[in-house]
Amino acid sequence: MARSPFRSPRVHRCVAIKPRAARADVAPTPARAGLCSRSSPPRLVAVATGDDQLFGQEHVRAYRETGGERGYHWHGTEILLLTTTGRGSGEERTTPLIHRADAGRWVVVASNGGSTDHPSWYRNLSADDEATVQVKRDVVPVRARTATGEERERLWGLMTEVWPAYDDYQARTDREIPVVVLERR
């Protein structure tokens, strides 16, 4: 019987390792891929398999072509496609993002990997809060807002349960990383 490309991701215990030169013949482990931090306690993280190799516009293409059969599950998380309107260009821009559902809404994090700047999609939403999300085959018009106060703290906790690296990203930047709530219009 053929092996399913949609198998569950393998799990790897994250431990600090001494960095070494990248080799083309060695698959990246979470520690080599930057998913583990020397300062954080060891934790379990998913090891890349199948669709976990999708990134950027390749991820968007595969997700759209298959209605999320490819690309919805990624590194042990669930992905939605967020389409915003470019604040300068007026063109549609689509970004794959880790999400969690919360009371009929979708929650995403504008981490930008801990960069000092917000991601473009978040700046686009700041200019125009109307967008669309694709979750598997469903395309839904949404309105975005940034969570604050206790709501932000609760939702941050939900998001770090599925992607603990958000805490590492927050430690890298002085900006408070926005937690964005996407509600049906």
N, C-alpha and C positions, 0 to 999 in steps of 0.2 A: 504494500500500500504506500502511495506517495506521501511524503511528509508535508503537512499543512504549513503554508507560509504564515499562518495566523496563530502559531503556537504561542503559549505563554512565554514571556521573557525569562531568561535565566536570571538568577539573583547572585550577586557577588558581595561578599563582606568587604566593605570599604576599609582599607587600612593605609596608613601613610607609607609610601614607598619612596625610595631614592630615585629621583628623575634620571632617565637615561635617554640617549639619543633615540629619536624616532626611527623605526625600521619598517620598511614597507611590508616585510613578511610577518610582522607581529600585530595582531589585532589589538585595537585600543581597549584597555580596561577602563573602568570608571576613574581610577586614579590617574591614568595617563591622559584621559580625556578632560581632566580638570573638574570632574564631578565630585571628587573627594578633596577635602582640605586637611592639611596637616594640623590645623588648629581645632578642627571639629572632631567630636568623638566618632569612633567607628560606627557605621550604620550600613544597612542593606540598601543597595541600589541595583537597578536593572542593568544588565549587560546588553549591549546592542545586538539585536537579531532582526533579520528581515527588514520590515518597514522602518526600524530604528535608524537606518542609514539615510532616510529621506530628510532633506533640509531645504529651506527656502522655497523657491518657485517650483522645484522638482516635487516637493511635498504637496504644494497647492495643486499641481497638475494631476498627480496620482490620486489625491483625495477626490478632486472633482470628477475625474474620469470614472471612478469606481463608486461614487456616492459614499465615500468614507470607508469602504471595505479595505482599502489600503490607506494607511496614514492616520486613521482615527486612533488606533492604539500605537503609542510611541514611547519608548523607554519607560514602560510601566504606567504611563499617564494616558489621558484622553485629550484629543485635540479637536478644536473647532477652527474653522476658517473665518476670520474677521475681515470684512471688506469695508474700507473707509473711502472717503473722497479726499484726494490730495489737496491740502490747504492752499498750495500755490498753483498746482497744475490743473486742478479740477478733475483729474483722472482717477478712476477707481484703483485702489491698491489693496491687495489681499495678502494677509499674513496668517500663517498657521500658529496657533497659540494653545498652550496648556490651559485647560479649563476645569472648573468644578461646577456642578449644578447646585443651586441653593434656592429653595422655595420657588421653583419655576423660573428662575433667572440663571444666567451664566456669569461666572466670575473669572476674570483673567488678571494677570499681574503685569504691569509695565516695567519690568526689571531692566531690560536692555543689558542683561548680563552684569549688572552692577556698574554700568557706565555712569559718568557724571551727567549725561544728557538723557532725557526721556526718549523712548523709541519714537520713530516717525508716526507710527499708527496712533500713538497716544496724543501726539501734537495735532494730528489730523482730527481726532475726536474732540480735542479742546476747541478747535475752530468750528466743528460741525458735529454735534452729538448724535446725529442719525447715521446708522450704518446697517449692515446686514451680517448675519452669521449663518454659516452652514455647519450643521451638526449632523453628521452622516449624510443622508439624502435630503434632509429638511433645510430649506433656506428661509430664514425668518428676519423680517425687518426689526431692528432694535434701536433703543435710545440708550446712550451710555451716560453713566455718571461715576464720579470718583467717590468711593466710600471714605468716610471719615470717622474719627472717634472710636467708640466701642464696636461699631459695625466693622470698621476697617480691621481692628485687632482680631475680632472673631474670624473674619474672612481670611486674614493673613494666616491664621492658624490652620484653617482648612486647606489653603494652598500649599503651605510648607509640609503638610502631611503627605502630599503626593509629589512634591518637588522640594526636598529639604535644602537644595542649593540656593533657594531664594534667600535664606538667612545669610549665607555666605555673600551673595550679591549685595544685600543691604549693608553688610559690614564693609564692603569695598567703596561705598559712596556716601557722601554727605547728604544727598537728597533723600527725602522719604520716598520710597518706591510706591507708586500709586497702585491701589487695588481697584479694579474697574468692575462695576456691575452693569451687565447688559440686560435690559428689560424689553420684553415685546412691546412694539408700538401698536 
